[in-house]
Amino acid sequence: MKNFAYAKPSSVEDAIAALGDGADVLAGGTTMVDLMKLEVMTPDALVDITALPDLSEVTIGDGRIRFGALAKMQAVADNAELARMAPVFTETLWMAASPQLRWAATLGGNILQRTRCPYFRDTHYLQCNKRDPGSGCAALDGGRTNMHAILGGSEACVAMYPGDFAQALIAFDAEVVVEGPSGERRIPFADLHVLPADDPSRETVLGPREVVVAIEVPRSPAMRGSYYLKARDRESYAFASASAAVGLAMEGDTVSDARVALGGVASVPWRARAAEDVLRGATFSEELAREAGRAAFADAVPLEGSAYKIPLGASVVAGALMTARERARQEG
Ligand code: SF4
């Protein structure tokens, strides 16, 4: 591992001052330290933000839920009030990683986690536009693509965004609260991540001196009828082959609000608005859920290894909606 400088500021202002060229933020370290050991990330300096005050709280207000960026994944997964009023958030956290990792990893780090593309994480592979812009793409150049994106990819990169919690956030119109040299700014979660296009090395719109301090989500009736379904190779400690974070609000049998987001299939957290359009205002049925699942993948561009994700993903969306419908019915 390359040598690096280390700072542990005790205020947001000091953290911003310590950041800049060659420096990276360290929180739980479950992505950063991993990638530094592999020499995929080689920062000159780490700014450890774990001593910053008041960033570990989860506040459930009348209008919004606020997640502090340093809240630990497992602590939030164990929040009984959150599980009652918005189960999809709890489920995306429970189904991620392992207990040890969930107790170390923070929510801020979780939303910024990096791809698991094996060619990105192994520097023996020389072709990776994300790690080394302009070098090519080993996945597209005859590599394995079974865990790569079928939505949002480009000719430069088809890496998959691997997170789970992000799907619940994008489905429910979350905002990311960021502190930087110019003060606070709020970024719609849907705008935080950047599609790979021809420069996959740039993954978010965050500036080099900006720190994520919180994530806020407006409360909505569809949260109570929400559910996360994750298909994966084994039942724990595995990334999604396809997943769906969904929410339904109902008036009788009519869908008054629908939220659908996809995981395991796209370059960035992915809101499936075409699926939502199928559902909103319609009478709910299993066939409608299946139609929404098909609509979610109408624009998919599969590779040979990832084509299985289309029927799997459509089925996951439909299955998630069926459970969400039951939850919404119990609430109604
Ligand atoms: Fe690198 Fe993206 Fe290609 Fe993977 S898919 S090898 S991350 S450029």
Boltz pocket constraint, residues with backbone or C-beta under 6 A from the ligand:
constraints:
  - pocket:
      binder: B
      contacts: [[A, 115], [A, 117], [A, 118], [A, 119], [A, 120], [A, 127], [A, 128], [A, 129], [A, 130], [A, 131], [A, 136], [A, 137], [A, 138], [A, 139], [A, 140], [A, 156], [A, 157], [A, 158], [A, 159], [A, 200]]
      max_distance: 6.0
